[in-house]
Amino acid sequence: MRSSTALTRTASGAPAGAGTAAAAAAGAVAAARTSAAGPARRLAAIAACALLAAGCAKAGTAGTTAADGGGSKSPVKVGLVYSKTGPLAAYGKQYLEGFKAGLNYATKGTGAVDGHKIEFEEQDDAGDPAKAVSAAKDLVGKGHKILAGSTASGVALQVGPIAAQNKVLFISGPAAADKVTGLNKYTFRSGRQSYQDIRTAASFIGDAKGKKVTVLAQDNAFGQANVAAVKAVLGAQGATVDAVLAPPSATDLTPFATQARTAKPDLLFVAWAGDTSSALWTALNQQDVFAETKVVTGLDLAASYPLFGPAGEKISFLNHYFGGAAGTPVEKAMDEAVTAGGGKSDIFTPDGFTAAQLIVHAIEANHGSVDDTSAMVKSLEGWSFDGVKGRTTVRAEDHALLQPMFQVRLTGTGAAAKPSVEKTLTADEVAPPVTPMAG
């Protein structure tokens, strides 16, 4: 996700996150999703929320203060609600680093829009939707007009309705759940979604008619979203789709690996997130699943590569992003900024970068004001721009973010494991169907 994907997350960790094969499909297996000081094993679909507001005191003059009679412009305040701590802290760190780099890039190094300095305040949701909702409501109550973030699908699906209720702009991040697309007219996203992960996974098997596909995932919002996405994509192409779902709290994963092997699918799609990724791949190896079926998952953050062990070179990875995957000028700018700050670009760094691009564009289109939410929404609908991964478009009908995706191979094991792009799928090739706007 949440490396959608077969997320090692196991499969793109996101949140969906960006996951493994479904984090890659999500999100399915959509980082290290570790705490800031924790090991690389913490992979999870994460989510972060950002809030943007502009001060405006003089009637009819957005962003000026009454005291100075309009001589100076008050700052635009952005609140970032993300997982600074908790199981999704690694994803939160990537999102924050990307956001800072994107803000610098989109404002051409000024940190301002039309003279309004953009300031952001961080709030920690620790990966808990309840905490994220509380923080979002608090910031909305203080006058913030923009919410951004959400690497975790559970968070995004809770914060989106708050945005609609309060008529504020919400830009979800790496959260991969397809339901975020078309959730309401105030909700956008800066990352990929599960359907795009699944379309990428489907590209590995060609004609799906008559094939059997099993989804191995956790029984949570991220996993269920991947199952739904696989059924929507491969099921519609004639494949028979079933699922093996494990409780998120399960630590003994051998029974679930055994079920996956016993199902004898033509394709095993893995969508996983969290601390148990290594245990999952160990169980799959021990049950000799790789000898029985083709395994697809999402490639998560770099810290997760060693978790695949010897199986890594046998897996077909779908991928949202890895450092160096795109080769675009925007990616270069992001990487330079992140490196200068002491970080390293990873799976969810582009999601923070893109969020900043969207926010700055919405403010620019309204000349530094965030008072007219409808105008900001309109400015983003249909907007096409050069993103980290290439040409990126916000689909006007449902706010899906149309973007390229990658087929990836992993070579080497342990610390020597390195990803390489085998094929770049265009935005059109992985575009999800249009979703009617719910609200």
Secondary structure, DSSP 8 states (H G I E B T S, - for coil): ----BBBTTTBEEETTEEEBSTBTTTSBB----S-TTS-TT-B-----EEEEEE---STT-TTB-TTTTTSSB--EEEEEEE-SSSTTHHHHHHHHHHHHHHHHHHTTTS-EETTEEEEEEEEE-TT-HHHHHHHHHHHHHTT--EEEE--SHHHHHHHHHHHHHHT-EEEE-S---GGGTTS-TTEEESS--HHHHHHHHHTTTS--TT-EEEEEEESSHHHHHHHHHHIIIIITTT-EEEEEEE-TT----HHHHHHHHHH--SEEEEE--BTTHHHHHHHHHHTTGGGTSEEEEE---GGGGGGGGGGGGG-EEEES--TTSS--HHHHHHHHHHHHTT----TTHHHHHHHHHHHHHHHHHTTT--S-HHHHHHHHTT-EEEETTEEEEE-TTT--EE--EEEEEEES-GGG-EEEEEEEE-TTTT---------
